[in-house]
Amino acid sequence: MSHKVVTHWKGNLQFESDNPSGKTMLIDTSPENGGYNSGFAPKAMMLSSLAGCSGLDVVSILKKMKVPFSDFRIDTFGELTEEHPKYYHTVSVEYHLYGENLDEAKIKKAVDLSVEKYCGVMEMFRRFSEVKTSIHYHNV
């Protein structure tokens, strides 16, 4: 399977990128780099892709396992190299799940399955960075 994404320059440092689903998004950079901050920054978008990929897995697995939760957030942190080309040499992914009487064993299993087996973006990140994960249970 292959994907095609078309990214079209919109002027200055802005680009509009499509998705196989037909949705579009704006890519830009910060004013200190000559942009307008009007869209997603490319490197930060990679962290969003990582969190989104793993999050989709975790929610799907938890639904199949019939594990209830009331909220779910993923905090992703990337540490850039000092020299160009700058890339994330270390990434931390923190899974925060909220709910009453959370089933920690099943949640851990769902996260582990995503991290170790299903999330392709996670596997791509492992090719160039050290990926650390943690799970935080918030029983409310």
Contacts in CASP RR format, 6 or more apart in sequence:
PFRMAT RR
TARGET T0000
AUTHOR 0000-0000-0000
METHOD contacts of the structure
MODEL  1
MSHKVVTHWKGNLQFESDNPSGKTMLIDTSPENGGYNSGFAPKAMMLSSL
AGCSGLDVVSILKKMKVPFSDFRIDTFGELTEEHPKYYHTVSVEYHLYGE
NLDEAKIKKAVDLSVEKYCGVMEMFRRFSEVKTSIHYHNV
3 20 0 8 1.000
4 20 0 8 1.000
5 17 0 8 1.000
5 18 0 8 1.000
5 19 0 8 1.000
5 20 0 8 1.000
6 17 0 8 1.000
6 18 0 8 1.000
7 15 0 8 1.000
7 16 0 8 1.000
7 17 0 8 1.000
7 18 0 8 1.000
7 27 0 8 1.000
8 15 0 8 1.000
8 16 0 8 1.000
8 17 0 8 1.000
9 15 0 8 1.000
10 16 0 8 1.000
10 26 0 8 1.000
12 34 0 8 1.000
12 35 0 8 1.000
12 36 0 8 1.000
13 28 0 8 1.000
13 29 0 8 1.000
13 33 0 8 1.000
13 34 0 8 1.000
13 35 0 8 1.000
13 36 0 8 1.000
14 26 0 8 1.000
14 27 0 8 1.000
14 28 0 8 1.000
14 35 0 8 1.000
14 36 0 8 1.000
14 38 0 8 1.000
14 39 0 8 1.000
15 26 0 8 1.000
15 27 0 8 1.000
15 28 0 8 1.000
16 24 0 8 1.000
16 25 0 8 1.000
16 26 0 8 1.000
16 27 0 8 1.000
17 24 0 8 1.000
17 25 0 8 1.000
17 26 0 8 1.000
17 27 0 8 1.000
18 24 0 8 1.000
19 25 0 8 1.000
25 39 0 8 1.000
25 40 0 8 1.000
26 38 0 8 1.000
26 39 0 8 1.000
26 40 0 8 1.000
27 39 0 8 1.000
27 40 0 8 1.000
27 41 0 8 1.000
27 42 0 8 1.000
27 45 0 8 1.000
28 35 0 8 1.000
28 36 0 8 1.000
28 37 0 8 1.000
28 38 0 8 1.000
28 39 0 8 1.000
28 40 0 8 1.000
28 41 0 8 1.000
29 35 0 8 1.000
29 37 0 8 1.000
29 41 0 8 1.000
30 37 0 8 1.000
30 41 0 8 1.000
31 37 0 8 1.000
40 48 0 8 1.000
43 80 0 8 1.000
43 86 0 8 1.000
43 87 0 8 1.000
43 88 0 8 1.000
46 88 0 8 1.000
46 125 0 8 1.000
47 76 0 8 1.000
47 77 0 8 1.000
47 78 0 8 1.000
47 88 0 8 1.000
47 91 0 8 1.000
48 76 0 8 1.000
49 121 0 8 1.000
50 76 0 8 1.000
50 91 0 8 1.000
50 93 0 8 1.000
50 119 0 8 1.000
50 121 0 8 1.000
50 122 0 8 1.000
50 125 0 8 1.000
51 74 0 8 1.000
51 76 0 8 1.000
51 93 0 8 1.000
52 74 0 8 1.000
52 121 0 8 1.000
53 119 0 8 1.000
53 120 0 8 1.000
53 121 0 8 1.000
53 122 0 8 1.000
54 74 0 8 1.000
54 93 0 8 1.000
54 95 0 8 1.000
54 111 0 8 1.000
54 114 0 8 1.000
54 115 0 8 1.000
54 119 0 8 1.000
54 121 0 8 1.000
54 122 0 8 1.000
55 72 0 8 1.000
55 74 0 8 1.000
55 114 0 8 1.000
57 110 0 8 1.000
57 113 0 8 1.000
57 114 0 8 1.000
57 118 0 8 1.000
57 119 0 8 1.000
58 72 0 8 1.000
58 95 0 8 1.000
58 110 0 8 1.000
58 111 0 8 1.000
58 114 0 8 1.000
59 72 0 8 1.000
61 109 0 8 1.000
61 110 0 8 1.000
61 113 0 8 1.000
61 114 0 8 1.000
62 69 0 8 1.000
62 106 0 8 1.000
62 107 0 8 1.000
62 110 0 8 1.000
65 106 0 8 1.000
65 109 0 8 1.000
65 110 0 8 1.000
67 103 0 8 1.000
67 106 0 8 1.000
67 107 0 8 1.000
67 110 0 8 1.000
68 99 0 8 1.000
68 100 0 8 1.000
69 97 0 8 1.000
69 98 0 8 1.000
69 99 0 8 1.000
69 102 0 8 1.000
69 107 0 8 1.000
70 98 0 8 1.000
70 99 0 8 1.000
70 100 0 8 1.000
70 140 0 8 1.000
71 96 0 8 1.000
71 97 0 8 1.000
71 98 0 8 1.000
71 99 0 8 1.000
71 138 0 8 1.000
72 95 0 8 1.000
72 96 0 8 1.000
72 97 0 8 1.000
72 98 0 8 1.000
73 96 0 8 1.000
73 98 0 8 1.000
74 93 0 8 1.000
74 94 0 8 1.000
74 95 0 8 1.000
74 96 0 8 1.000
75 93 0 8 1.000
75 94 0 8 1.000
75 96 0 8 1.000
76 91 0 8 1.000
76 92 0 8 1.000
76 93 0 8 1.000
76 94 0 8 1.000
77 91 0 8 1.000
77 92 0 8 1.000
77 94 0 8 1.000
78 88 0 8 1.000
78 90 0 8 1.000
78 91 0 8 1.000
78 92 0 8 1.000
78 129 0 8 1.000
79 88 0 8 1.000
79 89 0 8 1.000
79 90 0 8 1.000
79 91 0 8 1.000
80 86 0 8 1.000
80 87 0 8 1.000
80 88 0 8 1.000
80 89 0 8 1.000
81 87 0 8 1.000
81 89 0 8 1.000
87 128 0 8 1.000
87 129 0 8 1.000
88 125 0 8 1.000
88 128 0 8 1.000
88 129 0 8 1.000
89 128 0 8 1.000
89 129 0 8 1.000
89 130 0 8 1.000
90 129 0 8 1.000
90 130 0 8 1.000
90 132 0 8 1.000
91 125 0 8 1.000
91 129 0 8 1.000
91 130 0 8 1.000
91 131 0 8 1.000
91 132 0 8 1.000
92 131 0 8 1.000
92 132 0 8 1.000
92 133 0 8 1.000
92 134 0 8 1.000
93 115 0 8 1.000
93 122 0 8 1.000
93 131 0 8 1.000
93 132 0 8 1.000
93 133 0 8 1.000
93 134 0 8 1.000
94 133 0 8 1.000
94 134 0 8 1.000
94 135 0 8 1.000
94 136 0 8 1.000
95 111 0 8 1.000
95 133 0 8 1.000
95 134 0 8 1.000
95 135 0 8 1.000
95 136 0 8 1.000
96 136 0 8 1.000
96 138 0 8 1.000
97 107 0 8 1.000
97 135 0 8 1.000
97 136 0 8 1.000
97 137 0 8 1.000
97 138 0 8 1.000
98 138 0 8 1.000
98 140 0 8 1.000
99 138 0 8 1.000
99 139 0 8 1.000
99 140 0 8 1.000
100 139 0 8 1.000
100 140 0 8 1.000
101 139 0 8 1.000
102 137 0 8 1.000
102 138 0 8 1.000
102 139 0 8 1.000
104 135 0 8 1.000
104 137 0 8 1.000
107 135 0 8 1.000
107 137 0 8 1.000
108 135 0 8 1.000
111 133 0 8 1.000
111 135 0 8 1.000
114 122 0 8 1.000
115 122 0 8 1.000
115 131 0 8 1.000
115 133 0 8 1.000
122 131 0 8 1.000
125 131 0 8 1.000
END
